Amino acid sequence: MEFPDLGRHCSEKTCKQLDFLPLKCDVCERDFCKDHFTYAAHKCPFAYKKDIQVPVCPLCNSPVPVRKGEIPDVVVGEHIDRNCKYRPEKKEQIFTYRCSKKGCKKREMLPLACEQCSGNFCIQHRHPLDHRCTRGSLTVSTAGFGCESLRVQTVGRSALLSSCWLAWQLRSKVKR
């Protein structure tokens, strides 16, 4: 207690710590300890005059310029009321890839291109059999690709018809 007049008490109401090297706020001109020196720590009422930050509109995510001495919340509010580019009625379309199958109106987020005909199809019609794909000039049968290879290897016509019929029956049951 040799130097009772040395230092100052922190101006924060909850602190009042005696600080021998107090820091003076350059806006409100009060003395603070190292813990309460920042504008946010002592909730400086005039911080908007010096603490310059560019606020971002929460709707359109664009920066809103604020001049010195203006309150950022008020300026952002005016931006939203007057010239905000966000329009809730205009939504960005996510499902942009339309199915190429005749009569289908479904859309997908990602393109699902057929390797044979290069058409874009929905999940339901993505397989060549589902959209009756034409590879060049050959039409793919509804029974599947296996029937084409069986045509070359078959001994009799009845074996080809029975295997194609069986494949078609299995395919129709899976779709249900």
C-alpha positions in Angstrom: 0.0 0.0 0.0 2.9 2.3 -0.7 1.2 3.9 -3.8 -2.5 4.2 -3.1 -3.1 6.7 -5.9 -1.4 4.6 -8.6 -3.6 2.9 -11.2 -7.3 3.1 -11.8 -10.3 0.8 -11.3 -11.9 -0.9 -14.2 -15.1 0.9 -15.3 -17.0 -2.3 -15.9 -19.6 -2.6 -13.2 -19.0 -6.3 -12.5 -15.2 -6.0 -12.4 -13.9 -2.9 -10.6 -10.4 -4.4 -10.6 -7.5 -2.1 -9.7 -5.2 -1.9 -12.7 -1.9 -0.2 -12.6 -1.8 0.1 -16.4 -5.4 0.7 -17.4 -6.5 1.0 -21.0 -8.7 3.8 -22.1 -11.5 3.1 -24.6 -11.0 5.4 -27.6 -14.8 5.8 -28.1 -16.4 6.1 -24.6 -13.2 7.5 -22.9 -13.5 5.2 -19.9 -10.7 3.1 -18.3 -10.8 -0.7 -18.4 -8.6 -3.6 -17.4 -7.1 -5.9 -20.0 -10.1 -8.3 -19.8 -12.7 -5.6 -20.6 -10.9 -3.3 -23.0 -12.5 -4.5 -26.2 -15.7 -3.0 -27.4 -17.6 -6.2 -27.1 -16.3 -7.0 -23.6 -17.5 -3.8 -22.0 -20.5 -3.5 -24.4 -19.5 -0.1 -25.5 -22.7 1.9 -26.6 -20.7 3.9 -29.2 -18.7 1.0 -30.7 -20.5 1.4 -34.0 -18.6 4.7 -34.6 -15.1 3.0 -34.5 -15.6 -0.7 -34.9 -16.2 -0.8 -38.6 -17.3 -4.1 -40.1 -19.1 -4.8 -43.3 -22.4 -6.6 -42.4 -23.7 -9.2 -44.8 -27.4 -9.4 -45.7 -28.9 -12.6 -44.3 -31.2 -13.1 -47.2 -29.1 -12.4 -50.3 -25.6 -12.9 -48.8 -24.3 -9.7 -50.3 -22.2 -7.1 -48.3 -24.1 -4.0 -47.2 -21.9 -0.9 -47.0 -22.2 1.1 -43.8 -20.9 4.7 -43.4 -19.2 6.0 -40.3 -21.7 6.8 -37.6 -24.5 4.6 -39.0 -25.9 1.7 -37.0 -25.3 -1.5 -39.0 -28.7 -3.1 -38.0 -30.6 -0.1 -39.3 -28.7 -0.1 -42.6 -29.2 -3.8 -43.2 -32.9 -3.4 -42.4 -33.2 -0.6 -45.0 -31.3 -2.8 -47.5 -33.8 -5.6 -47.0 -36.8 -3.2 -47.4 -35.5 -1.4 -50.5 -33.0 -3.2 -52.7 -32.4 -6.7 -51.5 -32.1 -9.1 -54.5 -33.6 -12.0 -52.6 -37.1 -12.9 -53.9 -38.7 -15.8 -52.0 -41.1 -16.5 -54.9 -38.1 -17.2 -57.2 -36.6 -20.4 -56.1 -33.6 -22.0 -57.8 -34.6 -25.2 -59.5 -32.8 -28.2 -58.2 -34.3 -30.8 -60.4 -33.2 -29.6 -63.8 -32.5 -32.8 -65.8 -35.7 -33.9 -67.5 -36.3 -37.5 -68.6 -36.0 -38.1 -72.4 -38.5 -41.0 -72.4 -41.6 -40.0 -74.3 -44.5 -39.3 -71.9 -42.3 -39.1 -68.8 -42.2 -35.7 -67.0 -39.9 -36.6 -64.1 -36.8 -34.5 -63.4 -33.6 -35.4 -61.6 -30.9 -33.4 -59.8 -28.1 -35.2 -61.6 -27.9 -36.3 -65.2 -28.3 -40.0 -65.8 -27.1 -40.5 -69.4 -27.6 -43.8 -71.3 -24.3 -45.2 -72.6 -25.9 -46.4 -75.8 -28.2 -43.6 -76.9 -26.7 -40.8 -74.8 -30.2 -39.7 -73.7 -30.9 -38.3 -70.2 -33.4 -40.3 -68.1 -34.9 -40.4 -64.7 -34.2 -43.1 -62.1 -37.1 -45.2 -63.3 -36.1 -45.2 -67.0 -32.3 -45.1 -66.6 -31.7 -48.7 -67.8 -31.7 -49.3 -71.6 -34.6 -51.8 -71.3 -36.8 -49.3 -69.4 -36.6 -46.6 -72.1 -36.5 -49.0 -75.0 -33.1 -47.9 -76.0 -32.0 -48.1 -79.6 -28.3 -49.0 -80.0 -27.6 -47.6 -83.5 -30.3 -49.2 -85.6 -31.0 -52.3 -83.4 -33.8 -52.1 -81.0 -33.2 -53.8 -77.7 -35.8 -56.4 -76.8 -37.8 -56.0 -73.7 -36.5 -59.3 -72.4 -33.0 -58.0 -72.0 -29.6 -58.0 -73.6 -29.1 -61.7 -72.8 -31.6 -62.7 -75.5 -29.5 -61.1 -78.2 -26.5 -63.2 -77.2 -28.8 -66.3 -77.1 -29.9 -65.7 -80.6 -26.4 -66.5 -81.8 -25.9 -69.5 -79.5 -29.3 -71.2 -79.5 -29.8 -74.6 -80.9 -33.5 -74.3 -81.4 -36.1 -71.5 -81.6 -38.0 -72.8 -78.6 -35.0 -72.3 -76.2 -34.8 -68.7 -77.3 -38.5 -68.0 -76.8 -38.6 -69.7 -73.4 -35.6 -67.8 -72.0 -36.8 -64.4 -73.4 -40.3 -65.1 -72.0 -38.8 -66.0 -68.6 -36.7 -62.9 -68.5 -39.6 -60.7 -69.4 -41.8 -62.3 -66.7 -39.1 -61.7 -64.0 -38.7 -58.1 -65.2 -42.4 -57.4 -65.0 -42.6 -58.8 -61.4 -39.7 -56.6 -60.2 -41.4 -53.4 -61.6 -44.6 -54.1 -59.5 
